[in-house]
Amino acid sequence: MAKPAALELIKLTKSYGGTVAVDAIDQVIPDGTYTCLLGPSGCGKSSTLRMLAGHESVTSGDIVHKGANITDLPPARRGTAMMFQSYALFPHLSVVDNVAFSLKMKGVEKAKRQAEARELLELVDMSAYGERLPDQLSGGQQQRVALARALITRPSILLLDEPLSALDPFLRIRMRTELKRLQRELGISFIHVTHSQDEALALADHIIVMNRGKIEQDGPPQEVFDAPRTEFVARFIGGHNILGGGEGKKLAVRTDRMTIATERSPGAVPAKILAVEYLGTIVNVTVQTAEAGELTVSVGDTAYFQKPVEIGQSVFLTWKTEDAHQLAA
């Protein structure tokens, strides 16, 4: 595969009429990493990906790849490849011909392009299915074929648009492992758009959280989760309660860093149990407080069943001072 290269976005903007979808974002995508663009629907992540691929025009700003400005280059000359959410396989072509299609368009002779296609099918563990048609494959198998087809152009950056959204939960987890393995083996950059917090945390070396066309925060997954910069990030990434911290400041405390007590201690917050949700390894307890409204406390299943609580029960919440993270205004 091609040598990995950094991708730099400089004041990148996309407008649709009077609506700004991507608002002058600046970002450097590190070499050879798995980066996830994370955010809710309409935040600008898919528009950003399509601009990187060359499938969407740039309103203003620049995209720099390998030190060269590729903003106005066609998709085939960018050093990128894109795997679409729908997989977009040709139903009348065999698996091997689907994978080899872009080489056919470049005029590569049949034997050579099919040999390269079979090499990539082996990489994604699909070599036994080369003569099948797409409708003879499962969703996960179709995804592997789409991956092989994107990789046959030997890109230095692979762009993935919600690649796991159509899969069932079990297969989604399995394919997360496969995607990460491929990225590590190939050593190229993967840029993956998702609205799933779990997906981003599991896959990414680098997360970029977007909201309303802007970048709210970026960094390694553990840093983004442990130290959300804004209330939006804390709420969207999940696993945090938002509290008032005095002087108009807000604090984020991880749900698993709060504890429930039946006896009051200094600084404890009175609460009433609203709901108990058993999730296997953890139990989420929803409580109502006078000052902060509804909060969630995540308790390990063993610890919870040693001291279970009942709906309507009065309790007290505590947490360590160092576990309260101040949010930006």
URDA-V841955 format. One record per residue. N is the residue number from 1. RES is the residue in one small letter. PSI is psi in whole degrees, -180 to 180 (none if undefined). NEAR is the number of other C-alpha atoms within 10 Angstrom. D_FIRST is the distance of its C-alpha to the first C-alpha in whole Angstrom. Layout:
<<N & RES & PSI & NEAR & D_FIRST> <N & RES & PSI & NEAR & D_FIRST>>
This chain:
<<1 & m & 161 & 13 & 0> <2 & a & 155 & 13 & 4> <3 & k & 133 & 15 & 7> <4 & p & 148 & 19 & 9> <5 & a & 145 & 19 & 12> <6 & a & 149 & 17 & 15> <7 & l & 125 & 20 & 17> <8 & e & 130 & 20 & 21> <9 & l & 127 & 21 & 23> <10 & i & 109 & 16 & 27> <11 & k & 41 & 15 & 30> <12 & l & 127 & 22 & 28> <13 & t & 139 & 25 & 31> <14 & k & 125 & 23 & 31> <15 & s & 143 & 16 & 35> <16 & y & 98 & 9 & 36> <17 & g & -124 & 7 & 39> <18 & g & 4 & 6 & 41> <19 & t & 124 & 9 & 39> <20 & v & 113 & 16 & 36> <21 & a & -37 & 22 & 33> <22 & v & 123 & 27 & 31> <23 & d & 84 & 20 & 33> <24 & a & 54 & 19 & 32> <25 & i & 144 & 18 & 29> <26 & d & 131 & 16 & 27> <27 & q & 145 & 15 & 24> <28 & v & 122 & 12 & 21> <29 & i & 117 & 20 & 18> <30 & p & 154 & 16 & 17> <31 & d & 138 & 18 & 14> <32 & g & 31 & 20 & 11> <33 & t & 165 & 22 & 14> <34 & y & 110 & 25 & 16> <35 & t & 134 & 26 & 18> <36 & c & 129 & 28 & 21> <37 & l & 113 & 27 & 23> <38 & l & 135 & 28 & 27> <39 & g & 170 & 27 & 30> <40 & p & 170 & 16 & 33> <41 & s & 136 & 12 & 33> <42 & g & 8 & 14 & 34> <43 & c & -13 & 21 & 32> <44 & g & 0 & 24 & 30> <45 & k & -43 & 30 & 26> <46 & s & -36 & 22 & 26> <47 & s & -40 & 22 & 27> <48 & t & -47 & 23 & 24> <49 & l & -42 & 20 & 21> <50 & r & -33 & 18 & 23> <51 & m & -40 & 22 & 23> <52 & l & -37 & 29 & 19> <53 & a & -18 & 25 & 18> <54 & g & 11 & 22 & 21> <55 & h & -4 & 13 & 23> <56 & e & 134 & 14 & 26> <57 & s & 153 & 16 & 27> <58 & v & 128 & 21 & 28> <59 & t & -47 & 16 & 32> <60 & s & 164 & 15 & 31> <61 & g & -177 & 16 & 29> <62 & d & 153 & 22 & 26> <63 & i & 122 & 25 & 22> <64 & v & 126 & 17 & 20> <65 & h & 126 & 21 & 16> <66 & k & 32 & 15 & 15> <67 & g & -1 & 11 & 19> <68 & a & 142 & 11 & 19> <69 & n & 115 & 14 & 22> <70 & i & 12 & 19 & 20> <71 & t & -42 & 21 & 23> <72 & d & 9 & 14 & 24> <73 & l & 150 & 12 & 21> <74 & p & 160 & 11 & 21> <75 & p & -40 & 18 & 18> <76 & a & -15 & 13 & 16> <77 & r & 15 & 12 & 16> <78 & r & -15 & 23 & 15> <79 & g & 16 & 19 & 11> <80 & t & 162 & 22 & 12> <81 & a & 152 & 26 & 13> <82 & m & 135 & 27 & 16> <83 & m & 120 & 21 & 17> <84 & f & 155 & 17 & 21> <85 & q & -37 & 16 & 23> <86 & s & -3 & 15 & 25> <87 & y & -35 & 20 & 22> <88 & a & 44 & 13 & 23> <89 & l & 147 & 20 & 23> <90 & f & 118 & 15 & 25> <91 & p & -24 & 12 & 28> <92 & h & -5 & 11 & 29> <93 & l & 147 & 15 & 25> <94 & s & 167 & 19 & 24> <95 & v & -48 & 30 & 21> <96 & v & -36 & 27 & 19> <97 & d & -31 & 23 & 21> <98 & n & -47 & 24 & 20> <99 & v & -38 & 30 & 16> <100 & a & -3 & 26 & 16> <101 & f & -45 & 20 & 18> <102 & s & -33 & 17 & 16> <103 & l & -35 & 20 & 15> <104 & k & -42 & 16 & 19> <105 & m & -24 & 8 & 20> <106 & k & -1 & 9 & 18> <107 & g & 14 & 10 & 20> <108 & v & 134 & 14 & 18> <109 & e & 154 & 10 & 20> <110 & k & -49 & 12 & 21> <111 & a & -42 & 9 & 20> <112 & k & -44 & 12 & 17> <113 & r & -36 & 22 & 16> <114 & q & -33 & 21 & 17> <115 & a & -43 & 13 & 16> <116 & e & -38 & 18 & 12> <117 & a & -43 & 27 & 14> <118 & r & -33 & 22 & 16> <119 & e & -42 & 17 & 12> <120 & l & -33 & 24 & 11> <121 & l & -35 & 25 & 15> <122 & e & -38 & 15 & 15> <123 & l & -37 & 16 & 12> <124 & v & 16 & 20 & 15> <125 & d & 43 & 15 & 18> <126 & m & 19 & 19 & 19> <127 & s & -24 & 17 & 19> <128 & a & -4 & 10 & 23> <129 & y & 17 & 19 & 23> <130 & g & -31 & 19 & 22> <131 & e & -1 & 12 & 25> <132 & r & 160 & 14 & 26> <133 & l & 156 & 19 & 27> <134 & p & -36 & 21 & 26> <135 & d & -3 & 13 & 30> <136 & q & 8 & 13 & 30> <137 & l & 154 & 14 & 27> <138 & s & 171 & 11 & 28> <139 & g & -42 & 17 & 26> <140 & g & -38 & 17 & 24> <141 & q & -40 & 16 & 23> <142 & q & -37 & 21 & 22> <143 & q & -40 & 25 & 20> <144 & r & -39 & 22 & 18> <145 & v & -43 & 29 & 18> <146 & a & -37 & 25 & 17> <147 & l & -48 & 26 & 14> <148 & a & -41 & 28 & 13> <149 & r & -39 & 28 & 14> <150 & a & -35 & 24 & 12> <151 & l & -15 & 22 & 9> <152 & i & -19 & 21 & 9> <153 & t & 1 & 19 & 9> <154 & r & 54 & 17 & 5> <155 & p & 159 & 21 & 7> <156 & s & -13 & 25 & 7> <157 & i & 127 & 31 & 10> <158 & l & 128 & 22 & 11> <159 & l & 130 & 23 & 15> <160 & l & 121 & 24 & 17> <161 & d & 101 & 21 & 21> <162 & e & 54 & 18 & 23> <163 & p & -18 & 23 & 21> <164 & l & 0 & 23 & 24> <165 & s & -27 & 14 & 27> <166 & a & -1 & 15 & 28> <167 & l & 154 & 15 & 28> <168 & d & 161 & 11 & 31> <169 & p & -42 & 11 & 31> <170 & f & -47 & 8 & 30> <171 & l & -33 & 13 & 27> <172 & r & -44 & 17 & 26> <173 & i & -42 & 15 & 26> <174 & r & -43 & 11 & 24> <175 & m & -26 & 18 & 21> <176 & r & -45 & 16 & 21> <177 & t & -42 & 12 & 20> <178 & e & -43 & 15 & 18> <179 & l & -44 & 18 & 16> <180 & k & -40 & 17 & 16> <181 & r & -46 & 14 & 15> <182 & l & -44 & 15 & 12> <183 & q & -42 & 18 & 11> <184 & r & -42 & 15 & 12> <185 & e & -41 & 11 & 10> <186 & l & -29 & 18 & 6> <187 & g & 17 & 19 & 8> <188 & i & 171 & 23 & 8> <189 & s & 133 & 26 & 11> <190 & f & 131 & 28 & 13> <191 & i & 116 & 23 & 16> <192 & h & 120 & 26 & 19> <193 & v & 133 & 26 & 22> <194 & t & 154 & 23 & 25> <195 & h & 3 & 21 & 29> <196 & s & 118 & 17 & 29> <197 & q & -43 & 19 & 30> <198 & d & -42 & 12 & 29> <199 & e & -47 & 18 & 25> <200 & a & -44 & 26 & 24> <201 & l & -37 & 19 & 26> <202 & a & -35 & 13 & 24> <203 & l & -39 & 20 & 21> <204 & a & 146 & 21 & 20> <205 & d & -25 & 18 & 20> <206 & h & 124 & 23 & 21> <207 & i & 136 & 27 & 24> <208 & i & 113 & 24 & 25> <209 & v & 123 & 26 & 29> <210 & m & 149 & 24 & 30> <211 & n & 124 & 21 & 34> <212 & r & 42 & 17 & 35> <213 & g & -2 & 22 & 33> <214 & k & 162 & 20 & 32> <215 & i & 117 & 22 & 30> <216 & e & -38 & 17 & 33> <217 & q & 151 & 16 & 31> <218 & d & 156 & 20 & 27> <219 & g & -177 & 15 & 26> <220 & p & 150 & 14 & 25> <221 & p & -44 & 22 & 26> <222 & q & -38 & 13 & 29> <223 & e & -44 & 13 & 30> <224 & v & -41 & 20 & 31> <225 & f & -45 & 20 & 32> <226 & d & -31 & 17 & 35> <227 & a & 66 & 19 & 36> <228 & p & 138 & 25 & 35> <229 & r & -35 & 20 & 36> <230 & t & 167 & 18 & 38> <231 & e & -39 & 20 & 40> <232 & f & -48 & 16 & 38> <233 & v & -44 & 21 & 35> <234 & a & -43 & 24 & 37> <235 & r & -41 & 14 & 39> <236 & f & -40 & 19 & 35> <237 & i & -24 & 23 & 33> <238 & g & 170 & 14 & 36> <239 & g & 18 & 18 & 38> <240 & h & 149 & 28 & 40> <241 & n & 143 & 22 & 44> <242 & i & 126 & 22 & 45> <243 & l & 156 & 19 & 48> <244 & g & 138 & 13 & 51> <245 & g & 13 & 14 & 51> <246 & g & 151 & 8 & 54> <247 & e & 31 & 6 & 54> <248 & g & 1 & 7 & 52> <249 & k & 151 & 12 & 49> <250 & k & 149 & 18 & 47> <251 & l & 148 & 21 & 45> <252 & a & 131 & 25 & 43> <253 & v & 127 & 24 & 43> <254 & r & 142 & 22 & 41> <255 & t & -28 & 20 & 43> <256 & d & 0 & 17 & 42> <257 & r & -1 & 17 & 44> <258 & m & 149 & 21 & 47> <259 & t & 153 & 15 & 50> <260 & i & 128 & 24 & 53> <261 & a & 152 & 18 & 56> <262 & t & -12 & 13 & 59> <263 & e & 142 & 11 & 61> <264 & r & 143 & 13 & 61> <265 & s & 164 & 11 & 60> <266 & p & 129 & 6 & 60> <267 & g & -6 & 10 & 58> <268 & a & 148 & 16 & 57> <269 & v & 123 & 18 & 56> <270 & p & 143 & 20 & 59> <271 & a & 164 & 24 & 57> <272 & k & 136 & 19 & 58> <273 & i & 125 & 22 & 55> <274 & l & -39 & 17 & 54> <275 & a & 153 & 15 & 52> <276 & v & 123 & 18 & 50> <277 & e & 113 & 11 & 47> <278 & y & 124 & 14 & 46> <279 & l & 24 & 11 & 42> <280 & g & -95 & 9 & 42> <281 & t & -19 & 9 & 41> <282 & i & 161 & 17 & 42> <283 & v & 123 & 21 & 45> <284 & n & 122 & 19 & 45> <285 & v & 119 & 22 & 49> <286 & t & 131 & 18 & 49> <287 & v & 159 & 25 & 52> <288 & q & 128 & 19 & 55> <289 & t & 157 & 16 & 56> <290 & a & -38 & 10 & 58> <291 & e & -38 & 11 & 56> <292 & a & 4 & 13 & 52> <293 & g & -144 & 11 & 53> <294 & e & 134 & 16 & 51> <295 & l & 161 & 20 & 48> <296 & t & 137 & 22 & 46> <297 & v & 124 & 23 & 46> <298 & s & 122 & 24 & 44> <299 & v & 136 & 21 & 45> <300 & g & 145 & 15 & 44> <301 & d & -39 & 16 & 46> <302 & t & -47 & 13 & 48> <303 & a & -39 & 11 & 49> <304 & y & -48 & 17 & 50> <305 & f & -12 & 11 & 52> <306 & q & -31 & 8 & 54> <307 & k & 70 & 10 & 55> <308 & p & 159 & 12 & 55> <309 & v & 166 & 18 & 56> <310 & e & 149 & 13 & 58> <311 & i & 133 & 13 & 57> <312 & g & -11 & 13 & 60> <313 & q & 141 & 12 & 60> <314 & s & 131 & 17 & 61> <315 & v & -177 & 21 & 58> <316 & f & 140 & 20 & 57> <317 & l & 139 & 22 & 53> <318 & t & 158 & 17 & 52> <319 & w & 159 & 18 & 49> <320 & k & 146 & 10 & 49> <321 & t & -39 & 8 & 49> <322 & e & -13 & 7 & 45> <323 & d & -3 & 15 & 44> <324 & a & 116 & 21 & 45> <325 & h & 123 & 21 & 42> <326 & q & 135 & 20 & 44> <327 & l & 152 & 20 & 42> <328 & a & 154 & 11 & 42> <329 & a & none & 9 & 44>>
